Amino acid sequence: MIKNTFTIKYDEYKGDFDLTLTMNSGQTSQPPWTNVEGRYSEVLFVDGEYVLAEISQEFLNDDIIVSYYSNHEINNKSLRDKIFYIFDLDYDITGVYDFLEDNQELNDVYKFNRGLRLYKAQYPFESIISSICSANNSIKRWTKSVDDIKTSCGREFIFNNESHHIFPREEDFFEIPEDKLKSFGVGYRSSYMLNSTGRILSEDNFHEKIFEMSYEDSFKKIIELEGVGPKVADCILLYAYNKREAYPVDVWINRITTYLYFNGQKISNKKIMEFARESFDEYSGYIQLYLFNYARLSGLMDKIKSRH
Protein backbone atom coordinates (compact mmCIF):
# COMPACT_ATOMS: atom_id res chain seq x y z
CA MET A 1 0.00 0.00 0.00
CA ILE A 2 1.33 3.39 -1.03
CA LYS A 3 0.55 6.54 0.95
CA ASN A 4 1.41 10.03 -0.21
CA THR A 5 0.51 13.61 0.71
CA PHE A 6 0.58 16.93 -1.09
CA THR A 7 -0.82 20.43 -0.59
CA ILE A 8 -3.06 22.68 -2.70
CA LYS A 9 -2.39 26.31 -1.84
CA TYR A 10 -4.75 29.29 -2.08
CA ASP A 11 -2.86 30.88 -4.96
CA GLU A 12 -3.41 27.79 -7.15
CA TYR A 13 -7.07 28.69 -7.82
CA LYS A 14 -9.04 31.91 -8.43
CA GLY A 15 -11.34 33.10 -5.67
CA ASP A 16 -12.28 31.46 -2.38
CA PHE A 17 -12.77 27.88 -1.25
CA ASP A 18 -14.29 26.52 1.95
CA LEU A 19 -14.29 22.72 1.96
CA THR A 20 -16.64 22.30 4.93
CA LEU A 21 -19.18 24.82 3.63
CA THR A 22 -19.16 23.14 0.23
CA MET A 23 -19.52 19.63 1.61
CA ASN A 24 -22.40 20.60 3.92
CA SER A 25 -24.38 22.66 1.41
CA GLY A 26 -26.77 19.83 0.44
CA GLN A 27 -25.89 19.82 -3.26
CA THR A 28 -27.37 16.86 -5.14
CA SER A 29 -24.38 15.66 -7.14
CA GLN A 30 -23.81 12.82 -4.67
CA PRO A 31 -23.73 12.40 -0.88
CA PRO A 32 -20.88 14.25 0.86
CA TRP A 33 -17.59 12.45 1.27
CA THR A 34 -17.09 10.51 4.51
CA ASN A 35 -16.11 12.95 7.24
CA VAL A 36 -13.95 11.86 10.18
CA GLU A 37 -12.85 14.76 12.38
CA GLY A 38 -12.75 17.19 9.46
CA ARG A 39 -10.95 14.83 7.06
CA TYR A 40 -13.15 14.04 4.07
CA SER A 41 -12.48 10.83 2.14
CA GLU A 42 -13.73 9.19 -1.04
CA VAL A 43 -12.56 6.53 -3.50
CA LEU A 44 -11.56 8.24 -6.75
CA PHE A 45 -10.63 6.77 -10.12
CA VAL A 46 -7.27 8.23 -11.17
CA ASP A 47 -4.89 7.10 -13.93
CA GLY A 48 -6.78 3.83 -14.27
CA GLU A 49 -6.44 3.11 -10.54
CA TYR A 50 -8.85 3.34 -7.63
CA VAL A 51 -7.41 5.59 -4.92
CA LEU A 52 -8.66 6.55 -1.48
CA ALA A 53 -8.31 10.34 -1.33
CA GLU A 54 -8.51 12.16 1.99
CA ILE A 55 -8.69 15.95 2.04
CA SER A 56 -8.83 18.50 4.83
CA GLN A 57 -8.82 22.26 5.23
CA GLU A 58 -8.94 24.04 8.57
CA PHE A 59 -10.50 27.36 7.59
CA LEU A 60 -11.59 29.31 4.52
CA ASN A 61 -8.74 29.57 1.98
CA ASP A 62 -6.30 27.64 4.16
CA ASP A 63 -4.07 25.07 2.48
CA ILE A 64 -5.93 21.96 1.29
CA ILE A 65 -4.07 18.89 2.54
CA VAL A 66 -4.48 15.89 0.24
CA SER A 67 -3.44 12.42 1.37
CA TYR A 68 -4.10 9.30 -0.62
CA TYR A 69 -3.75 5.54 -0.42
CA SER A 70 -3.29 3.36 -3.49
CA ASN A 71 -1.99 -0.03 -4.51
CA HIS A 72 0.08 1.42 -7.35
CA GLU A 73 1.92 4.65 -8.03
CA ILE A 74 -0.24 7.45 -9.43
CA ASN A 75 0.57 10.90 -10.73
CA ASN A 76 -0.05 13.58 -8.09
CA LYS A 77 -1.11 15.99 -10.83
CA SER A 78 -3.81 13.59 -12.04
CA LEU A 79 -5.31 13.37 -8.54
CA ARG A 80 -4.99 17.14 -8.14
CA ASP A 81 -6.85 17.65 -11.44
CA LYS A 82 -9.62 15.30 -10.32
CA ILE A 83 -10.05 17.22 -7.04
CA PHE A 84 -9.98 20.52 -8.92
CA TYR A 85 -12.79 19.27 -11.17
CA ILE A 86 -15.01 17.89 -8.38
CA PHE A 87 -14.77 21.06 -6.28
CA ASP A 88 -14.74 23.39 -9.31
CA LEU A 89 -11.38 24.84 -8.38
CA ASP A 90 -10.47 25.09 -12.05
CA TYR A 91 -13.23 27.69 -12.49
CA ASP A 92 -12.44 31.39 -11.99
CA ILE A 93 -15.17 32.16 -9.49
CA THR A 94 -14.25 35.85 -9.29
CA GLY A 95 -16.53 36.38 -12.30
CA VAL A 96 -19.44 35.27 -10.12
CA TYR A 97 -18.39 37.72 -7.41
CA ASP A 98 -18.27 40.58 -9.91
CA PHE A 99 -21.70 39.66 -11.26
CA LEU A 100 -23.18 39.65 -7.74
CA GLU A 101 -21.62 43.01 -6.94
CA ASP A 102 -22.96 44.57 -10.14
CA ASN A 103 -26.57 43.48 -9.47
CA GLN A 104 -28.42 45.43 -6.82
CA GLU A 105 -30.68 42.51 -5.84
CA LEU A 106 -27.67 40.25 -5.29
CA ASN A 107 -24.92 42.40 -3.85
CA ASP A 108 -25.57 41.21 -0.27
CA VAL A 109 -25.31 37.55 -1.27
CA TYR A 110 -21.54 37.14 -1.47
CA LYS A 111 -20.73 37.58 2.22
CA PHE A 112 -22.89 34.57 3.14
CA ASN A 113 -21.26 32.33 0.54
CA ARG A 114 -17.52 32.93 0.68
CA GLY A 115 -15.80 29.74 -0.39
CA LEU A 116 -18.92 27.87 -1.47
CA ARG A 117 -18.17 26.02 -4.71
CA LEU A 118 -20.08 23.60 -6.89
CA TYR A 119 -19.61 20.03 -5.71
CA LYS A 120 -19.67 18.04 -8.95
CA ALA A 121 -20.05 14.33 -9.48
CA GLN A 122 -17.13 12.06 -10.24
CA TYR A 123 -19.60 9.72 -11.97
CA PRO A 124 -22.51 11.26 -13.94
CA PHE A 125 -24.63 8.15 -13.34
CA GLU A 126 -24.38 8.53 -9.56
CA SER A 127 -25.54 12.13 -9.91
CA ILE A 128 -28.53 11.04 -12.03
CA ILE A 129 -29.65 8.50 -9.42
CA SER A 130 -29.00 10.97 -6.55
CA SER A 131 -31.02 13.67 -8.31
CA ILE A 132 -33.95 11.34 -9.02
CA CYS A 133 -33.81 10.24 -5.38
CA SER A 134 -33.76 13.85 -4.14
CA ALA A 135 -37.08 14.79 -5.81
CA ASN A 136 -39.73 15.51 -3.15
CA ASN A 137 -37.33 14.16 -0.53
CA SER A 138 -35.29 15.51 2.35
CA ILE A 139 -31.51 15.85 2.11
CA LYS A 140 -31.10 13.45 5.03
CA ARG A 141 -33.28 10.75 3.46
CA TRP A 142 -31.96 10.82 -0.10
CA THR A 143 -28.36 10.96 1.13
CA LYS A 144 -28.90 7.88 3.32
CA SER A 145 -30.61 6.01 0.47
CA VAL A 146 -27.78 6.65 -1.98
CA ASP A 147 -25.14 5.82 0.64
CA ASP A 148 -26.94 2.55 1.47
CA ILE A 149 -27.11 1.57 -2.22
CA LYS A 150 -23.41 2.31 -2.52
CA THR A 151 -22.44 0.25 0.54
CA SER A 152 -24.71 -2.69 -0.23
CA CYS A 153 -24.36 -2.93 -4.02
CA GLY A 154 -21.17 -1.10 -4.95
CA ARG A 155 -17.71 -2.53 -5.45
CA GLU A 156 -15.68 -2.81 -2.23
CA PHE A 157 -12.08 -1.66 -1.74
CA ILE A 158 -9.84 -2.06 1.30
CA PHE A 159 -7.59 0.89 2.00
CA ASN A 160 -5.67 1.40 5.22
CA ASN A 161 -7.40 -1.71 6.62
CA GLU A 162 -10.85 -0.15 6.16
CA SER A 163 -13.70 -0.98 3.79
CA HIS A 164 -14.78 1.59 1.18
CA HIS A 165 -17.26 1.37 -1.69
CA ILE A 166 -17.96 3.09 -4.99
CA PHE A 167 -21.43 3.61 -6.45
CA PRO A 168 -22.47 0.71 -8.71
CA ARG A 169 -21.96 1.13 -12.44
CA GLU A 170 -24.99 1.24 -14.73
CA GLU A 171 -24.69 -2.45 -15.63
CA ASP A 172 -24.59 -3.51 -11.97
CA PHE A 173 -27.29 -1.08 -10.85
CA PHE A 174 -29.66 -2.38 -13.53
CA GLU A 175 -29.38 -5.88 -12.04
CA ILE A 176 -30.56 -4.80 -8.58
CA PRO A 177 -34.05 -6.30 -7.97
CA GLU A 178 -36.65 -3.58 -7.56
CA ASP A 179 -37.74 -4.91 -4.15
CA LYS A 180 -34.16 -4.64 -2.93
CA LEU A 181 -33.88 -1.12 -4.33
CA LYS A 182 -37.06 -0.16 -2.46
CA SER A 183 -35.52 -1.50 0.76
CA PHE A 184 -33.08 1.43 0.60
CA GLY A 185 -35.96 3.87 1.10
CA VAL A 186 -36.29 5.17 -2.44
CA GLY A 187 -40.02 4.31 -2.60
CA TYR A 188 -41.82 4.87 -5.90
CA ARG A 189 -38.60 6.25 -7.41
CA SER A 190 -37.24 2.69 -7.76
CA SER A 191 -38.92 2.15 -11.14
CA TYR A 192 -37.76 5.58 -12.35
CA MET A 193 -34.19 4.70 -11.44
CA LEU A 194 -34.24 1.31 -13.14
CA ASN A 195 -36.04 2.50 -16.27
CA SER A 196 -33.70 5.47 -16.63
CA THR A 197 -30.71 3.19 -16.17
CA GLY A 198 -32.01 0.95 -18.95
CA ARG A 199 -32.40 3.98 -21.20
CA ILE A 200 -28.80 5.05 -20.52
CA LEU A 201 -27.48 1.54 -21.20
CA SER A 202 -29.38 1.34 -24.49
CA GLU A 203 -27.38 4.20 -26.00
CA ASP A 204 -23.67 4.16 -26.74
CA ASN A 205 -21.61 6.92 -25.11
CA PHE A 206 -24.66 8.44 -23.41
CA HIS A 207 -22.67 10.57 -20.97
CA GLU A 208 -20.03 11.68 -23.48
CA LYS A 209 -22.74 12.92 -25.85
CA ILE A 210 -24.37 15.06 -23.16
CA PHE A 211 -21.04 16.58 -22.12
CA GLU A 212 -20.58 17.69 -25.72
CA MET A 213 -24.10 19.09 -26.21
CA SER A 214 -25.22 22.66 -25.66
CA TYR A 215 -27.23 23.32 -22.50
CA GLU A 216 -30.48 23.53 -24.49
CA ASP A 217 -29.93 20.23 -26.33
CA SER A 218 -28.71 18.43 -23.21
CA PHE A 219 -31.83 19.58 -21.30
CA LYS A 220 -34.10 18.08 -23.97
CA LYS A 221 -32.11 14.86 -23.82
CA ILE A 222 -31.89 14.40 -20.06
CA ILE A 223 -35.55 15.22 -19.39
CA GLU A 224 -36.48 12.16 -21.45
CA LEU A 225 -35.28 9.97 -18.55
CA GLU A 226 -38.08 8.66 -16.35
CA GLY A 227 -38.56 10.54 -13.08
CA VAL A 228 -36.70 13.57 -14.42
CA GLY A 229 -38.70 16.80 -14.49
CA PRO A 230 -37.30 20.29 -15.17
CA LYS A 231 -35.83 20.81 -11.68
CA VAL A 232 -34.18 17.37 -11.55
CA ALA A 233 -32.93 17.81 -15.13
CA ASP A 234 -31.20 21.06 -14.19
CA CYS A 235 -29.67 19.44 -11.09
CA ILE A 236 -28.27 16.65 -13.25
CA LEU A 237 -26.96 19.04 -15.91
CA LEU A 238 -25.29 21.27 -13.33
CA TYR A 239 -23.66 18.63 -11.16
CA ALA A 240 -23.15 15.68 -13.53
CA TYR A 241 -22.30 17.51 -16.75
CA ASN A 242 -20.94 20.89 -15.63
CA LYS A 243 -23.64 22.94 -17.41
CA ARG A 244 -23.45 26.14 -15.35
CA GLU A 245 -26.41 27.68 -17.19
CA ALA A 246 -28.71 25.32 -15.26
CA TYR A 247 -30.89 26.91 -12.58
CA PRO A 248 -32.72 24.14 -10.65
CA VAL A 249 -36.04 25.56 -9.43
CA ASP A 250 -37.84 23.98 -6.51
CA VAL A 251 -40.48 25.64 -4.33
CA TRP A 252 -37.88 27.56 -2.32
CA ILE A 253 -35.86 28.85 -5.26
CA ASN A 254 -39.15 29.93 -6.84
CA ARG A 255 -40.10 31.88 -3.71
CA ILE A 256 -36.63 33.39 -3.24
CA THR A 257 -36.39 34.47 -6.87
CA THR A 258 -39.89 35.93 -6.98
CA TYR A 259 -39.25 37.75 -3.69
CA LEU A 260 -36.10 39.39 -5.06
CA TYR A 261 -37.22 40.08 -8.62
CA PHE A 262 -41.02 39.87 -8.95
CA ASN A 263 -42.37 41.49 -5.75
CA GLY A 264 -43.45 38.09 -4.46
CA GLN A 265 -45.88 37.47 -7.32
CA LYS A 266 -46.77 33.89 -8.22
CA ILE A 267 -44.56 32.96 -11.18
CA SER A 268 -44.31 29.50 -12.73
CA ASN A 269 -41.11 27.50 -12.38
CA LYS A 270 -40.74 27.55 -16.16
CA LYS A 271 -40.82 31.35 -16.20
CA ILE A 272 -38.28 31.46 -13.37
CA MET A 273 -35.95 29.17 -15.33
CA GLU A 274 -36.30 31.34 -18.44
CA PHE A 275 -35.67 34.49 -16.40
CA ALA A 276 -32.52 32.98 -14.87
CA ARG A 277 -31.10 31.94 -18.24
CA GLU A 278 -31.71 35.41 -19.67
CA SER A 279 -30.50 37.31 -16.62
CA PHE A 280 -27.76 35.14 -15.11
CA ASP A 281 -26.56 33.09 -18.11
CA GLU A 282 -23.35 31.18 -17.23
CA TYR A 283 -23.64 32.22 -13.57
CA SER A 284 -27.12 30.66 -13.12
CA GLY A 285 -25.93 27.53 -11.33
CA TYR A 286 -23.83 29.42 -8.83
CA ILE A 287 -26.50 32.03 -8.20
CA GLN A 288 -29.08 29.34 -7.50
CA LEU A 289 -26.69 27.68 -5.05
CA TYR A 290 -25.80 30.97 -3.41
CA LEU A 291 -29.38 32.24 -3.16
CA PHE A 292 -30.54 29.16 -1.27
CA ASN A 293 -27.66 29.40 1.20
CA TYR A 294 -28.11 33.17 1.50
CA ALA A 295 -31.84 32.82 2.22
CA ARG A 296 -31.15 30.18 4.85
CA LEU A 297 -28.42 32.12 6.68
CA SER A 298 -29.62 35.70 6.30
CA GLY A 299 -33.12 35.20 7.69
CA LEU A 300 -34.74 35.74 4.29
CA MET A 301 -36.17 32.22 4.30
CA ASP A 302 -37.94 32.83 7.61
CA LYS A 303 -39.35 36.06 6.22
CA ILE A 304 -40.63 34.23 3.13
CA LYS A 305 -42.09 31.41 5.25
CA SER A 306 -44.15 33.91 7.23
CA ARG A 307 -45.84 34.99 4.00
CA HIS A 308 -46.92 31.48 3.00
Stockholm file with secondary structure:
# STOCKHOLM 1.0

chainA/1-308         MIKNTFTIKYDEYKGDFDLTLTMNSGQTSQPPWTNVEGRYSEVLFVDGEYVLAEISQEFLNDDIIVSYYSNHEINNKSLRDKIFYIFDLDYDITGVYDFLEDNQELNDVYKFNRGLRLYKAQYPFESIISSICSANNSIKRWTKSVDDIKTSCGREFIFNNESHHIFPREEDFFEIPEDKLKSFGVGYRSSYMLNSTGRILSEDNFHEKIFEMSYEDSFKKIIELEGVGPKVADCILLYAYNKREAYPVDVWINRITTYLYFNGQKISNKKIMEFARESFDEYSGYIQLYLFNYARLSGLMDKIKSRH
#=GR chainA/1-308 SS CEEEEEEECGGGSSSCCCHHHHHTSCCTTSCCCEEETTEEEEEEEETTEEEEEEEECSSTTCCEEEEEEESSCCCHHHHHHHHHHHTTTTSCTHHHHHHHHHCTTTTTTGGGCTTCCCCCCSSHHHHHHHHHHHTTSCHHHHHHHHHHHHHHHSCEEEETTEEEECCCCHHHHHTSCHHHHIIIIITTHHHHHHHHHHHHHTSTTHHHHHHHSCHHHHHHHHTTSTTCCHHHHHHHHHHTTCCTTCCCCCHHHHHHHHHHHSTTCCCCHHHHHHHHHHHTGGGHHHHHHHHHHHHHHHSHHHHHHTTC
#=GC SS_cons         CEEEEEEECGGGSSSCCCHHHHHTSCCTTSCCCEEETTEEEEEEEETTEEEEEEEECSSTTCCEEEEEEESSCCCHHHHHHHHHHHTTTTSCTHHHHHHHHHCTTTTTTGGGCTTCCCCCCSSHHHHHHHHHHHTTSCHHHHHHHHHHHHHHHSCEEEETTEEEECCCCHHHHHTSCHHHHIIIIITTHHHHHHHHHHHHHTSTTHHHHHHHSCHHHHHHHHTTSTTCCHHHHHHHHHHTTCCTTCCCCCHHHHHHHHHHHSTTCCCCHHHHHHHHHHHTGGGHHHHHHHHHHHHHHHSHHHHHHTTC
//
